[in-house]
Amino acid sequence: MTRACSICGRGPAVKITLSHSHIASKTKQNINLQSKVIDGKRAKVCTTCIKKRKRNKF
């Protein structure tokens, strides 16, 4: 299963880390996924979508 949010579809991003000598190397930064039950089904949802659902209360 891919590491993507089942609501918004957001997935991992590419970030560049700089060492002390300024050598740039690309790394993958995964999003914060939580396993939640939504409408009776288990889904992987990012924490941003969980906050939005709590705020809008739907």
PyMOL commands that set and color helices and strands:
alter all, ss='L'
color gray80, all
select helices_A, chain A and resi 47-56
alter helices_A, ss='H'
color red, helices_A
select strands_A, chain A and resi 13-18+24-29+33-38+41-46
alter strands_A, ss='S'
color yellow, strands_A
deselect
rebuild
show_as cartoon
